[in-house]
Amino acid sequence: MRSTASSSTTYSAERRGIARYFLVGGTAAIVDVGLFVVLAQWMGFPYQAVGAATFTLATLVNYVLSVRFVFVSGQRYGKKSEIALVYLVSAVGLALNAAILWACVEVASVGLFTAKVAATGCVFFWNYFARRRFVFGATRP
């Protein structure tokens, strides 16, 4: 039989990790969406290329803030492997982001800003749980 206290403690730690990641992810999303709007919507650069570039930069911002405030760095892998895995997880997130962005813009005729926000919101949960499970393993207390 599982201990209720252990399950409750694990649940609380996970909730704290998600809350912290929400703030970190929000900061990275501001970088991502802000640069996307400036470069794609205002300056007219191709939105798919801009989306890939801003997503990649936002991933770096997210990594730096995540190891500072959310996840325990170096617990499973060395720094280089850890960063490589974060970008691998993010590559899947980027593919999801691009597909959602394309579907919103090309299929549903949604505006660029709204499409980008929708795509970013969907990919948030993939990023947290994949990093937690496959890269870091533990959140900060």
C-alpha positions in Angstrom: 0.0 0.0 0.0 1.4 3.5 -0.9 1.9 6.0 1.8 -0.4 9.0 1.6 2.2 11.3 3.0 4.7 10.3 0.3 2.2 10.7 -2.5 1.1 14.0 -1.1 4.7 15.3 -0.8 5.5 14.1 -4.3 2.4 15.8 -5.7 3.3 19.1 -3.9 6.8 19.0 -5.2 5.5 18.4 -8.7 3.1 21.3 -8.4 5.9 23.6 -7.2 8.0 22.5 -10.1 5.3 23.2 -12.6 4.6 26.6 -11.0 8.2 27.6 -11.2 8.5 26.2 -14.7 5.4 28.2 -15.6 7.3 31.4 -14.6 10.5 30.3 -16.4 8.5 29.2 -19.4 6.6 32.5 -19.4 9.8 34.4 -19.5 11.1 32.3 -22.4 7.7 32.7 -24.1 7.9 36.5 -23.9 11.3 36.3 -25.6 9.9 33.9 -28.2 6.6 35.6 -28.9 8.1 39.1 -28.6 10.8 38.5 -31.1 8.5 36.6 -33.3 6.0 39.5 -33.5 8.8 42.0 -34.2 10.5 39.9 -36.9 7.6 38.2 -38.6 4.6 40.4 -38.1 6.2 43.9 -38.1 9.3 43.3 -40.3 7.8 40.7 -42.6 10.4 38.0 -42.4 9.0 34.4 -43.2 7.1 33.3 -40.1 8.3 29.7 -40.2 12.0 30.6 -40.2 11.5 33.3 -37.6 9.5 30.8 -35.5 12.4 28.3 -35.5 14.9 31.0 -34.7 13.0 32.6 -31.8 12.0 29.2 -30.4 15.7 28.2 -30.4 16.7 31.3 -28.6 13.8 30.9 -26.1 15.1 27.3 -25.4 18.4 28.7 -24.3 16.8 31.3 -22.1 14.5 28.5 -20.7 17.5 26.2 -20.0 19.5 28.9 -18.2 16.5 29.8 -16.0 15.4 26.2 -15.5 18.7 25.0 -14.0 18.7 28.1 -11.8 15.1 27.9 -10.5 13.4 24.6 -11.4 15.5 21.5 -12.1 18.5 20.0 -10.4 21.3 20.3 -13.0 24.0 17.6 -13.4 22.1 15.0 -11.5 21.9 12.6 -14.4 24.3 13.9 -17.1 27.2 16.2 -17.5 26.5 19.8 -18.7 27.2 19.2 -22.4 25.0 16.1 -22.5 22.3 17.9 -20.5 22.2 20.8 -22.9 22.2 18.5 -25.9 19.2 16.6 -24.4 17.4 19.8 -23.7 17.8 20.8 -27.3 16.7 17.3 -28.4 13.5 17.5 -26.3 13.1 21.1 -27.7 13.5 19.8 -31.3 10.3 17.7 -30.7 8.7 20.8 -29.2 9.8 22.9 -32.1 8.2 20.4 -34.5 5.0 20.5 -32.5 5.2 24.3 -32.4 5.7 24.6 -36.1 2.9 22.2 -36.9 0.4 24.0 -34.6 1.6 27.4 -36.0 1.1 26.2 -39.6 -2.3 24.7 -38.8 -3.5 27.9 -37.1 -2.3 30.2 -39.8 -2.8 28.2 -43.0 -5.8 26.0 -42.2 -7.7 28.0 -39.6 -6.7 31.5 -40.8 -5.8 32.6 -37.3 -3.6 35.8 -36.9 0.1 35.3 -36.4 0.1 36.5 -32.7 -2.8 34.4 -31.7 -1.4 31.4 -33.5 2.0 31.8 -31.9 0.5 32.1 -28.4 -1.6 28.9 -29.0 1.4 27.0 -30.3 3.5 28.1 -27.3 0.8 27.2 -24.8 0.5 23.7 -26.2 4.2 23.0 -26.3 4.6 24.2 -22.6 3.5 20.9 -21.1 5.5 18.8 -23.5 8.6 20.8 -22.6 8.1 20.5 -18.8 7.3 16.8 -18.6 9.9 15.7 -21.2 12.7 17.7 -19.4 11.6 16.4 -16.0 11.4 12.8 -17.2 14.2 12.5 -19.7 16.8 15.1 -18.8 16.8 16.3 -15.2 14.8 13.8 -13.2 14.3 16.1 -10.2 12.9 19.5 -9.4 14.4 21.9 -6.8 12.8 21.7 -3.4 
